[in-house]
């Protein structure tokens, strides 16, 4: 088939796989980078080149020489890169990293991993280790360059030392510190677990049974809980279920001897997110579990902040939407509703009154200005203000034409509407400058005069025409002046 032709493979090279073999020469590195550039150019996928340099440790302990440390650092970085990223070891202490998209905080994140590794593994006890200095520079394809030389030059130009790791003896954690509850009936195991967690910078609470654990959760909000599932007199799975129900978002690490997988499966179904097998022979397992819990807590906090930001943004957008809708149904010159909104509202009122056997009256007001008036806008605004002030809160007033206004009076019969309009005429005579404008009203009622919105407006305008012909200062309704 056409999609399987060999030339397609050559013209659309895939990026190097994760865990690419060591690059033995600059030419090999250039070849891998060139393939990635060609792939990015054909697929329009940006990527970043990150150059990392790990300086010689200040002190080497734990029986490893410099070369041994560099090998361990390479293994660490290879295990910490994200899926799709490519790590290329160049020479001892020098690495190139190809990252999909922009680099973000990739270099800083790996530097923190190096610092944590140094503190935990340096002297074999987790209390400290050699301090590495990490440098990094990055370049983005195609923004910073489209060739190997341009990207490497840009990455070297941005080379900078990353923030130094906390002092080995400070006992600080690279991830946000957590409040951790340790639940175990074995005092020695409980103490050892607490010691490791405190060395990582976390605050530790302890409990020796399920009841004490639930009381501790009520007393102190916790981020994570290391819980032994086989405490005598305690239902381990029930403890997990109750703890997660009481503290949503609690990261539960279940601990068991591993002889029977059923408790682990039950704990995971109850809400646990991780598992450790006892006896825990290495502090590394505790540190890794705590790191995973800290990452999950950090993500949850970020999600909560993002949700709150989104809630605020939505509130602003809803407010702006209401304002936009309000402006879209308003007449710019008078501030009253416009004709489109009045027709829409009239249609809804016809439907409501037809459904519930109710009545309403529609009023149309027409204006005639004296000859030679240069500016009608002030008079229009005065009429609009008088109409708005003279109606009830349930009534709707709109400007439906250049010199026409309309009113909708719910729950109002024709005779009541005529009396109401007489009051409006009195209000207009007091607020509108005399002699410059004549105002007449025509009205029609539902269902007496018409049973649809078009008919109602036609009858009201016809009544307005008769009012102009009669020259009366009273409203006209139906077929006869009122």
Beta strands, then each sheet from edge to edge (+ up, - down):
strand 1: 47-54
strand 2: 86-91
strand 3: 94-100
strand 4: 134-141
strand 5: 160-161
strand 6: 179-183
strand 7: 203-207
strand 8: 224-228
strand 9: 251-256
strand 10: 274-277
strand 11: 337-338
strand 12: 360-369
strand 13: 396-401
strand 14: 404-410
strand 15: 437-446
strand 16: 476-477
strand 17: 480-481
sheet 1: 2+ 3- 1+ 4- 5+
sheet 2: 7+ 6+ 8+ 9+ 10+
sheet 3: 11+ 13+ 14- 12+ 15- 16- 17+
end
